[in-house]
């Protein structure tokens, strides 16, 4: 029995204001907060890439420019931005 391949596109919700994480989010979005040297959004995208996802739609809003600039450096998958 063969298993069906997993999804090739995923959605990452990164548009929140991060109010519960203040003051860490006073100057950056929650998605870019670093935990053990790695941004939260990168931790999610790393797992998706390892699972075979080829495209991630990332919704952005709060400090959207920072998230977009950060994610444009990734080369392991296509990143599509949805500005909410």
N, C-alpha and C positions, 0 to 999 in steps of 0.2 A: 504494500500500500504506500503510495506516495502522498506527501503532504503538499497542500497548495502553498505557493509562495506568499509571503506576508505583504502587507501594503507597501507601496512604493512612495506614497505621499502621506505626510502627517501634518497636523496643525499644532503649533506651539502657541499657547496663550501667554503673551508677554506685555499686555497693554495696561496692566494694573498700575495704580498710583503708588503702591507700596507704603501706604500710610501706617501700617502696623510695624514697619521696620525703620521708622524714623528714629534717630537722625541719620541712619545709614543711607536713606533715600532722599536726603535733602538736595543732593547734587548729582544723583545718578538713579537710573531705574532699578527696580528690584532685580530684574533679569541680569544686571551686570554686577551685582554684589558677589564678591569672591568668597568662596568657601574652600579652604585648604588650597589656595592659590589658583582656583579655577572658577570662572563666572558661572552662575547658576544656569544660564541659558546654554552655555557650552556643555555642561554636564548632561543636560537633556538631549542636545543634538548629538553628542558623542554616542549616547545609547541608541538613538534612532539610527545613526549611521552604521553602528555595529549590527543592528537588526536588519540592515539591507534597505533602509529608506533612502531614496534618491533625491527627494524634493521635500522641503519643509516650508509650509506657509506660516510665517511668524506675524501675529498681529501685534502692532505697536501703537503707542499713543504718548504716554508720559516719557519725556526725553527720547522720543523716537529717533532723533538724529544720532544719538549716542549708540543706540542698539543697532541701527542700520550700519553705521560706520564700523562697529565692532564685528558684525556678522559678515560684512563684505569681504573680510580677510579669509573666511573659510573656503576651502577648496574641495571638501569631501562630499558635498552635496549642493544641489541648487537651493538657494534661499529666495523665497518670494515674500515680499512685505505687503501686509494688509494694514493700512493706517486707519485705525478705528477712532 
